[in-house]
């Protein structure tokens, strides 16, 4: 799943450490999300969306795999 987390975070002038603290996760988790190495749980995706006052779909882009 692709996401715009890094772009949105930088637009708001927030450091990874600040976002991690606000969401009660590690900075490494934020880095992994931004690099696409980790997909968030539904709860974490909702927390991120609420933090930025955006919808989950505005941050995370789900693309179905071609069969």
PDB file of N, CA, C and O in Angstrom:
ATOM      1  N   UNK A   1       0.847  -1.176   0.000  1.00  0.00           N
ATOM      2  CA  UNK A   1       0.000   0.000   0.000  1.00  0.00           C
ATOM      3  C   UNK A   1       0.893   1.240   0.000  1.00  0.00           C
ATOM      4  O   UNK A   1       1.838   1.343   0.783  1.00  0.00           O
ATOM      5  N   UNK A   2       0.581   2.160  -0.877  1.00  0.00           N
ATOM      6  CA  UNK A   2       1.328   3.412  -0.930  1.00  0.00           C
ATOM      7  C   UNK A   2       0.716   4.399   0.056  1.00  0.00           C
ATOM      8  O   UNK A   2      -0.428   4.242   0.482  1.00  0.00           O
ATOM      9  N   UNK A   3       1.495   5.419   0.411  1.00  0.00           N
ATOM     10  CA  UNK A   3       0.946   6.446   1.291  1.00  0.00           C
ATOM     11  C   UNK A   3       1.653   7.778   1.057  1.00  0.00           C
ATOM     12  O   UNK A   3       2.729   7.844   0.461  1.00  0.00           O
ATOM     13  N   UNK A   4       1.009   8.834   1.546  1.00  0.00           N
ATOM     14  CA  UNK A   4       1.519  10.195   1.424  1.00  0.00           C
ATOM     15  C   UNK A   4       1.952  10.734   2.788  1.00  0.00           C
ATOM     16  O   UNK A   4       2.026  11.947   2.985  1.00  0.00           O
ATOM     17  N   UNK A   5       2.235   9.835   3.723  1.00  0.00           N
ATOM     18  CA  UNK A   5       2.500  10.245   5.098  1.00  0.00           C
ATOM     19  C   UNK A   5       3.680  11.203   5.200  1.00  0.00           C
ATOM     20  O   UNK A   5       3.577  12.237   5.860  1.00  0.00           O
ATOM     21  N   UNK A   6       4.792  10.879   4.560  1.00  0.00           N
ATOM     22  CA  UNK A   6       5.967  11.748   4.646  1.00  0.00           C
ATOM     23  C   UNK A   6       5.665  13.133   4.072  1.00  0.00           C
ATOM     24  O   UNK A   6       6.013  14.149   4.674  1.00  0.00           O
ATOM     25  N   UNK A   7       5.030  13.167   2.930  1.00  0.00           N
ATOM     26  CA  UNK A   7       4.664  14.443   2.291  1.00  0.00           C
ATOM     27  C   UNK A   7       3.769  15.280   3.204  1.00  0.00           C
ATOM     28  O   UNK A   7       4.006  16.474   3.389  1.00  0.00           O
ATOM     29  N   UNK A   8       2.751  14.657   3.766  1.00  0.00           N
ATOM     30  CA  UNK A   8       1.798  15.366   4.634  1.00  0.00           C
ATOM     31  C   UNK A   8       2.486  15.833   5.918  1.00  0.00           C
ATOM     32  O   UNK A   8       2.277  16.959   6.372  1.00  0.00           O
ATOM     33  N   UNK A   9       3.305  14.959   6.494  1.00  0.00           N
ATOM     34  CA  UNK A   9       4.022  15.319   7.727  1.00  0.00           C
ATOM     35  C   UNK A   9       4.916  16.532   7.490  1.00  0.00           C
ATOM     36  O   UNK A   9       4.936  17.455   8.303  1.00  0.00           O
ATOM     37  N   UNK A  10       5.652  16.535   6.383  1.00  0.00           N
ATOM     38  CA  UNK A  10       6.553  17.649   6.083  1.00  0.00           C
ATOM     39  C   UNK A  10       5.779  18.928   5.788  1.00  0.00           C
ATOM     40  O   UNK A  10       6.232  20.015   6.148  1.00  0.00           O
ATOM     41  N   UNK A  11       4.630  18.820   5.144  1.00  0.00           N
ATOM     42  CA  UNK A  11       3.793  20.001   4.881  1.00  0.00           C
ATOM     43  C   UNK A  11       3.371  20.667   6.191  1.00  0.00           C
ATOM     44  O   UNK A  11       3.225  21.887   6.262  1.00  0.00           O
ATOM     45  N   UNK A  12       3.180  19.851   7.221  1.00  0.00           N
ATOM     46  CA  UNK A  12       2.774  20.366   8.528  1.00  0.00           C
ATOM     47  C   UNK A  12       3.970  20.756   9.399  1.00  0.00           C
ATOM     48  O   UNK A  12       3.790  21.240  10.516  1.00  0.00           O
ATOM     49  N   UNK A  13       5.183  20.547   8.895  1.00  0.00           N
ATOM     50  CA  UNK A  13       6.382  20.916   9.652  1.00  0.00           C
ATOM     51  C   UNK A  13       6.595  20.086  10.901  1.00  0.00           C
ATOM     52  O   UNK A  13       7.084  20.590  11.913  1.00  0.00           O
ATOM     53  N   UNK A  14       6.229  18.818  10.833  1.00  0.00           N
ATOM     54  CA  UNK A  14       6.319  17.937  11.990  1.00  0.00           C
ATOM     55  C   UNK A  14       7.445  16.924  11.771  1.00  0.00           C
ATOM     56  O   UNK A  14       7.573  16.353  10.688  1.00  0.00           O
ATOM     57  N   UNK A  15       8.248  16.709  12.794  1.00  0.00           N
ATOM     58  CA  UNK A  15       9.324  15.724  12.729  1.00  0.00           C
ATOM     59  C   UNK A  15       8.757  14.334  12.995  1.00  0.00           C
ATOM     60  O   UNK A  15       7.704  14.187  13.614  1.00  0.00           O
ATOM     61  N   UNK A  16       9.471  13.323  12.518  1.00  0.00           N
ATOM     62  CA  UNK A  16       9.047  11.941  12.770  1.00  0.00           C
ATOM     63  C   UNK A  16       8.881  11.687  14.267  1.00  0.00           C
ATOM     64  O   UNK A  16       7.931  11.029  14.692  1.00  0.00           O
ATOM     65  N   UNK A  17       9.808  12.211  15.056  1.00  0.00           N
ATOM     66  CA  UNK A  17       9.757  11.996  16.505  1.00  0.00           C
ATOM     67  C   UNK A  17       8.486  12.591  17.114  1.00  0.00           C
ATOM     68  O   UNK A  17       7.870  11.987  17.992  1.00  0.00           O
ATOM     69  N   UNK A  18       8.100  13.780  16.641  1.00  0.00           N
ATOM     70  CA  UNK A  18       6.900  14.439  17.165  1.00  0.00           C
ATOM     71  C   UNK A  18       5.642  13.650  16.813  1.00  0.00           C
ATOM     72  O   UNK A  18       4.759  13.464  17.650  1.00  0.00           O
ATOM     73  N   UNK A  19       5.571  13.191  15.568  1.00  0.00           N
ATOM     74  CA  UNK A  19       4.407  12.410  15.147  1.00  0.00           C
ATOM     75  C   UNK A  19       4.347  11.093  15.918  1.00  0.00           C
ATOM     76  O   UNK A  19       3.281  10.677  16.369  1.00  0.00           O
ATOM     77  N   UNK A  20       5.491  10.449  16.063  1.00  0.00           N
ATOM     78  CA  UNK A  20       5.543   9.184  16.801  1.00  0.00           C
ATOM     79  C   UNK A  20       5.046   9.367  18.239  1.00  0.00           C
ATOM     80  O   UNK A  20       4.277   8.548  18.741  1.00  0.00           O
ATOM     81  N   UNK A  21       5.485  10.432  18.891  1.00  0.00           N
ATOM     82  CA  UNK A  21       5.062  10.685  20.270  1.00  0.00           C
ATOM     83  C   UNK A  21       3.552  10.926  20.342  1.00  0.00           C
ATOM     84  O   UNK A  21       2.879  10.426  21.243  1.00  0.00           O
ATOM     85  N   UNK A  22       3.031  11.691  19.393  1.00  0.00           N
ATOM     86  CA  UNK A  22       1.600  11.998  19.390  1.00  0.00           C
ATOM     87  C   UNK A  22       0.763  10.739  19.163  1.00  0.00           C
ATOM     88  O   UNK A  22      -0.343  10.622  19.690  1.00  0.00           O
ATOM     89  N   UNK A  23       1.290   9.805  18.383  1.00  0.00           N
ATOM     90  CA  UNK A  23       0.549   8.581  18.059  1.00  0.00           C
ATOM     91  C   UNK A  23       0.898   7.416  18.976  1.00  0.00           C
ATOM     92  O   UNK A  23       0.324   6.333  18.867  1.00  0.00           O
ATOM     93  N   UNK A  24       1.853   7.652  19.888  1.00  0.00           N
ATOM     94  CA  UNK A  24       2.299   6.637  20.840  1.00  0.00           C
ATOM     95  C   UNK A  24       2.876   5.404  20.139  1.00  0.00           C
ATOM     96  O   UNK A  24       2.576   4.263  20.493  1.00  0.00           O
ATOM     97  N   UNK A  25       3.720   5.676  19.126  1.00  0.00           N
ATOM     98  CA  UNK A  25       4.469   4.623  18.438  1.00  0.00           C
ATOM     99  C   UNK A  25       5.930   5.063  18.387  1.00  0.00           C
ATOM    100  O   UNK A  25       6.253   6.181  18.790  1.00  0.00           O
ATOM    101  N   UNK A  26       6.807   4.204  17.901  1.00  0.00           N
ATOM    102  CA  UNK A  26       8.222   4.570  17.812  1.00  0.00           C
ATOM    103  C   UNK A  26       8.491   5.387  16.549  1.00  0.00           C
ATOM    104  O   UNK A  26       7.713   5.362  15.595  1.00  0.00           O
ATOM    105  N   UNK A  27       9.611   6.112  16.565  1.00  0.00           N
ATOM    106  CA  UNK A  27      10.015   6.851  15.379  1.00  0.00           C
ATOM    107  C   UNK A  27      10.284   5.873  14.237  1.00  0.00           C
ATOM    108  O   UNK A  27      10.040   6.182  13.071  1.00  0.00           O
ATOM    109  N   UNK A  28      10.789   4.692  14.586  1.00  0.00           N
ATOM    110  CA  UNK A  28      11.064   3.672  13.579  1.00  0.00           C
ATOM    111  C   UNK A  28       9.782   3.230  12.874  1.00  0.00           C
ATOM    112  O   UNK A  28       9.795   2.943  11.677  1.00  0.00           O
ATOM    113  N   UNK A  29       8.689   3.177  13.612  1.00  0.00           N
ATOM    114  CA  UNK A  29       7.401   2.825  13.003  1.00  0.00           C
ATOM    115  C   UNK A  29       7.007   3.863  11.973  1.00  0.00           C
ATOM    116  O   UNK A  29       6.555   3.511  10.883  1.00  0.00           O
ATOM    117  N   UNK A  30       7.170   5.140  12.296  1.00  0.00           N
ATOM    118  CA  UNK A  30       6.835   6.208  11.346  1.00  0.00           C
ATOM    119  C   UNK A  30       7.731   6.094  10.115  1.00  0.00           C
ATOM    120  O   UNK A  30       7.252   6.215   8.987  1.00  0.00           O
ATOM    121  N   UNK A  31       9.017   5.865  10.321  1.00  0.00           N
ATOM    122  CA  UNK A  31       9.945   5.696   9.201  1.00  0.00           C
ATOM    123  C   UNK A  31       9.567   4.525   8.319  1.00  0.00           C
ATOM    124  O   UNK A  31       9.615   4.625   7.093  1.00  0.00           O
ATOM    125  N   UNK A  32       9.195   3.424   8.929  1.00  0.00           N
ATOM    126  CA  UNK A  32       8.802   2.243   8.163  1.00  0.00           C
ATOM    127  C   UNK A  32       7.514   2.480   7.377  1.00  0.00           C
ATOM    128  O   UNK A  32       7.375   2.020   6.244  1.00  0.00           O
ATOM    129  N   UNK A  33       6.579   3.196   7.985  1.00  0.00           N
ATOM    130  CA  UNK A  33       5.351   3.548   7.266  1.00  0.00           C
ATOM    131  C   UNK A  33       5.670   4.408   6.050  1.00  0.00           C
ATOM    132  O   UNK A  33       5.188   4.153   4.946  1.00  0.00           O
ATOM    133  N   UNK A  34       6.485   5.424   6.269  1.00  0.00           N
ATOM    134  CA  UNK A  34       6.814   6.362   5.187  1.00  0.00           C
ATOM    135  C   UNK A  34       7.557   5.672   4.051  1.00  0.00           C
ATOM    136  O   UNK A  34       7.392   6.047   2.890  1.00  0.00           O
ATOM    137  N   UNK A  35       8.366   4.678   4.367  1.00  0.00           N
ATOM    138  CA  UNK A  35       9.138   3.970   3.345  1.00  0.00           C
ATOM    139  C   UNK A  35       8.388   2.798   2.722  1.00  0.00           C
ATOM    140  O   UNK A  35       8.912   2.114   1.844  1.00  0.00           O
ATOM    141  N   UNK A  36       7.163   2.572   3.178  1.00  0.00           N
ATOM    142  CA  UNK A  36       6.358   1.499   2.612  1.00  0.00           C
ATOM    143  C   UNK A  36       6.755   0.110   3.065  1.00  0.00           C
ATOM    144  O   UNK A  36       6.331  -0.878   2.465  1.00  0.00           O
ATOM    145  N   UNK A  37       7.561   0.013   4.113  1.00  0.00           N
ATOM    146  CA  UNK A  37       7.978  -1.294   4.623  1.00  0.00           C
ATOM    147  C   UNK A  37       6.949  -1.891   5.587  1.00  0.00           C
ATOM    148  O   UNK A  37       7.028  -3.062   5.958  1.00  0.00           O
ATOM    149  N   UNK A  38       5.992  -1.067   5.980  1.00  0.00           N
ATOM    150  CA  UNK A  38       5.037  -1.473   7.006  1.00  0.00           C
ATOM    151  C   UNK A  38       3.690  -0.848   6.692  1.00  0.00           C
ATOM    152  O   UNK A  38       3.602   0.349   6.419  1.00  0.00           O
ATOM    153  N   UNK A  39       2.635  -1.663   6.730  1.00  0.00           N
ATOM    154  CA  UNK A  39       1.280  -1.143   6.577  1.00  0.00           C
ATOM    155  C   UNK A  39       0.669  -1.001   7.964  1.00  0.00           C
ATOM    156  O   UNK A  39       0.801  -1.901   8.794  1.00  0.00           O
ATOM    157  N   UNK A  40       0.007   0.112   8.223  1.00  0.00           N
ATOM    158  CA  UNK A  40      -0.528   0.339   9.572  1.00  0.00           C
ATOM    159  C   UNK A  40      -1.739  -0.530   9.867  1.00  0.00           C
ATOM    160  O   UNK A  40      -2.445  -0.974   8.962  1.00  0.00           O
ATOM    161  N   UNK A  41      -1.960  -0.758  11.142  1.00  0.00           N
ATOM    162  CA  UNK A  41      -3.218  -1.381  11.557  1.00  0.00           C
ATOM    163  C   UNK A  41      -4.335  -0.388  11.256  1.00  0.00           C
ATOM    164  O   UNK A  41      -4.078   0.795  11.032  1.00  0.00           O
ATOM    165  N   UNK A  42      -5.539  -0.859  11.253  1.00  0.00           N
ATOM    166  CA  UNK A  42      -6.674   0.040  11.014  1.00  0.00           C
ATOM    167  C   UNK A  42      -6.701   1.136  12.069  1.00  0.00           C
ATOM    168  O   UNK A  42      -6.945   2.301  11.756  1.00  0.00           O
ATOM    169  N   UNK A  43      -6.455   0.765  13.305  1.00  0.00           N
ATOM    170  CA  UNK A  43      -6.485   1.745  14.396  1.00  0.00           C
ATOM    171  C   UNK A  43      -5.409   2.808  14.192  1.00  0.00           C
ATOM    172  O   UNK A  43      -5.682   3.997  14.361  1.00  0.00           O
ATOM    173  N   UNK A  44      -4.191   2.400  13.832  1.00  0.00           N
ATOM    174  CA  UNK A  44      -3.124   3.372  13.614  1.00  0.00           C
ATOM    175  C   UNK A  44      -3.435   4.261  12.410  1.00  0.00           C
ATOM    176  O   UNK A  44      -3.184   5.465  12.452  1.00  0.00           O
ATOM    177  N   UNK A  45      -3.974   3.683  11.346  1.00  0.00           N
ATOM    178  CA  UNK A  45      -4.338   4.482  10.167  1.00  0.00           C
ATOM    179  C   UNK A  45      -5.381   5.534  10.544  1.00  0.00           C
ATOM    180  O   UNK A  45      -5.311   6.671  10.078  1.00  0.00           O
ATOM    181  N   UNK A  46      -6.338   5.163  11.377  1.00  0.00           N
ATOM    182  CA  UNK A  46      -7.368   6.108  11.824  1.00  0.00           C
ATOM    183  C   UNK A  46      -6.770   7.187  12.715  1.00  0.00           C
ATOM    184  O   UNK A  46      -7.148   8.354  12.611  1.00  0.00           O
ATOM    185  N   UNK A  47      -5.839   6.810  13.595  1.00  0.00           N
ATOM    186  CA  UNK A  47      -5.183   7.797  14.461  1.00  0.00           C
ATOM    187  C   UNK A  47      -4.405   8.821  13.632  1.00  0.00           C
ATOM    188  O   UNK A  47      -4.447  10.020  13.909  1.00  0.00           O
ATOM    189  N   UNK A  48      -3.697   8.332  12.616  1.00  0.00           N
ATOM    190  CA  UNK A  48      -2.924   9.226  11.743  1.00  0.00           C
ATOM    191  C   UNK A  48      -3.866  10.169  11.007  1.00  0.00           C
ATOM    192  O   UNK A  48      -3.619  11.374  10.944  1.00  0.00           O
ATOM    193  N   UNK A  49      -4.940   9.629  10.453  1.00  0.00           N
ATOM    194  CA  UNK A  49      -5.905  10.458   9.729  1.00  0.00           C
ATOM    195  C   UNK A  49      -6.525  11.508  10.645  1.00  0.00           C
ATOM    196  O   UNK A  49      -6.668  12.666  10.256  1.00  0.00           O
ATOM    197  N   UNK A  50      -6.886  11.114  11.840  1.00  0.00           N
ATOM    198  CA  UNK A  50      -7.485  12.052  12.793  1.00  0.00           C
ATOM    199  C   UNK A  50      -6.473  13.124  13.195  1.00  0.00           C
ATOM    200  O   UNK A  50      -6.833  14.293  13.333  1.00  0.00           O
ATOM    201  N   UNK A  51      -5.221  12.737  13.383  1.00  0.00           N
ATOM    202  CA  UNK A  51      -4.174  13.686  13.768  1.00  0.00           C
ATOM    203  C   UNK A  51      -4.052  14.802  12.734  1.00  0.00           C
ATOM    204  O   UNK A  51      -3.921  15.973  13.088  1.00  0.00           O
ATOM    205  N   UNK A  52      -4.094  14.431  11.454  1.00  0.00           N
ATOM    206  CA  UNK A  52      -3.945  15.421  10.385  1.00  0.00           C
ATOM    207  C   UNK A  52      -5.291  15.977   9.895  1.00  0.00           C
ATOM    208  O   UNK A  52      -5.329  16.796   8.977  1.00  0.00           O
ATOM    209  N   UNK A  53      -6.384  15.533  10.506  1.00  0.00           N
ATOM    210  CA  UNK A  53      -7.729  15.973  10.121  1.00  0.00           C
ATOM    211  C   UNK A  53      -7.991  15.670   8.639  1.00  0.00           C
ATOM    212  O   UNK A  53      -8.518  16.502   7.900  1.00  0.00           O
ATOM    213  N   UNK A  54      -7.610  14.464   8.231  1.00  0.00           N
ATOM    214  CA  UNK A  54      -7.813  13.993   6.867  1.00  0.00           C
ATOM    215  C   UNK A  54      -8.509  12.639   6.918  1.00  0.00           C
ATOM    216  O   UNK A  54      -8.605  12.026   7.981  1.00  0.00           O
ATOM    217  N   UNK A  55      -8.993  12.175   5.773  1.00  0.00           N
ATOM    218  CA  UNK A  55      -9.553  10.822   5.721  1.00  0.00           C
ATOM    219  C   UNK A  55      -8.402   9.839   5.518  1.00  0.00           C
ATOM    220  O   UNK A  55      -7.331  10.210   5.037  1.00  0.00           O
ATOM    221  N   UNK A  56      -8.634   8.605   5.884  1.00  0.00           N
ATOM    222  CA  UNK A  56      -7.622   7.566   5.691  1.00  0.00           C
ATOM    223  C   UNK A  56      -7.239   7.495   4.215  1.00  0.00           C
ATOM    224  O   UNK A  56      -6.066   7.324   3.881  1.00  0.00           O
ATOM    225  N   UNK A  57      -8.236   7.625   3.329  1.00  0.00           N
ATOM    226  CA  UNK A  57      -7.992   7.525   1.891  1.00  0.00           C
ATOM    227  C   UNK A  57      -7.135   8.665   1.353  1.00  0.00           C
ATOM    228  O   UNK A  57      -6.497   8.515   0.310  1.00  0.00           O
ATOM    229  N   UNK A  58      -7.109   9.795   2.041  1.00  0.00           N
ATOM    230  CA  UNK A  58      -6.270  10.914   1.609  1.00  0.00           C
ATOM    231  C   UNK A  58      -4.794  10.670   1.936  1.00  0.00           C
ATOM    232  O   UNK A  58      -3.916  11.315   1.362  1.00  0.00           O
ATOM    233  N   UNK A  59      -4.525   9.752   2.845  1.00  0.00           N
ATOM    234  CA  UNK A  59      -3.150   9.460   3.265  1.00  0.00           C
ATOM    235  C   UNK A  59      -2.660   8.139   2.678  1.00  0.00           C
ATOM    236  O   UNK A  59      -1.538   8.051   2.177  1.00  0.00           O
ATOM    237  N   UNK A  60      -3.499   7.128   2.743  1.00  0.00           N
ATOM    238  CA  UNK A  60      -3.105   5.786   2.304  1.00  0.00           C
ATOM    239  C   UNK A  60      -3.809   5.433   1.007  1.00  0.00           C
ATOM    240  O   UNK A  60      -5.024   5.587   0.884  1.00  0.00           O
ATOM    241  N   UNK A  61      -3.028   4.952   0.034  1.00  0.00           N
ATOM    242  CA  UNK A  61      -3.556   4.633  -1.290  1.00  0.00           C
ATOM    243  C   UNK A  61      -3.493   3.119  -1.478  1.00  0.00           C
ATOM    244  O   UNK A  61      -2.416   2.530  -1.579  1.00  0.00           O
ATOM    245  N   UNK A  62      -4.661   2.515  -1.523  1.00  0.00           N
ATOM    246  CA  UNK A  62      -4.733   1.071  -1.727  1.00  0.00           C
ATOM    247  C   UNK A  62      -4.899   0.797  -3.210  1.00  0.00           C
ATOM    248  O   UNK A  62      -5.807   1.325  -3.853  1.00  0.00           O
ATOM    249  N   UNK A  63      -4.017  -0.032  -3.749  1.00  0.00           N
ATOM    250  CA  UNK A  63      -4.106  -0.432  -5.148  1.00  0.00           C
ATOM    251  C   UNK A  63      -4.253  -1.944  -5.194  1.00  0.00           C
ATOM    252  O   UNK A  63      -3.396  -2.675  -4.699  1.00  0.00           O
ATOM    253  N   UNK A  64      -5.331  -2.401  -5.784  1.00  0.00           N
ATOM    254  CA  UNK A  64      -5.541  -3.842  -5.881  1.00  0.00           C
ATOM    255  C   UNK A  64      -4.507  -4.442  -6.814  1.00  0.00           C
ATOM    256  O   UNK A  64      -4.142  -3.860  -7.836  1.00  0.00           O
ATOM    257  N   UNK A  65      -4.047  -5.621  -6.432  1.00  0.00           N
ATOM    258  CA  UNK A  65      -3.066  -6.315  -7.261  1.00  0.00           C
ATOM    259  C   UNK A  65      -3.761  -6.895  -8.482  1.00  0.00           C
ATOM    260  O   UNK A  65      -4.890  -7.377  -8.402  1.00  0.00           O
ATOM    261  N   UNK A  66      -3.069  -6.839  -9.609  1.00  0.00           N
ATOM    262  CA  UNK A  66      -3.601  -7.437 -10.835  1.00  0.00           C
ATOM    263  C   UNK A  66      -3.508  -8.945 -10.738  1.00  0.00           C
ATOM    264  O   UNK A  66      -2.489  -9.491 -10.314  1.00  0.00           O
ATOM    265  N   UNK A  67      -4.580  -9.614 -11.136  1.00  0.00           N
ATOM    266  CA  UNK A  67      -4.590 -11.094 -11.066  1.00  0.00           C
ATOM    267  C   UNK A  67      -4.133 -11.687 -12.375  1.00  0.00           C
ATOM    268  O   UNK A  67      -4.075 -12.908 -12.512  1.00  0.00           O
TER     269      UNK A  67
END
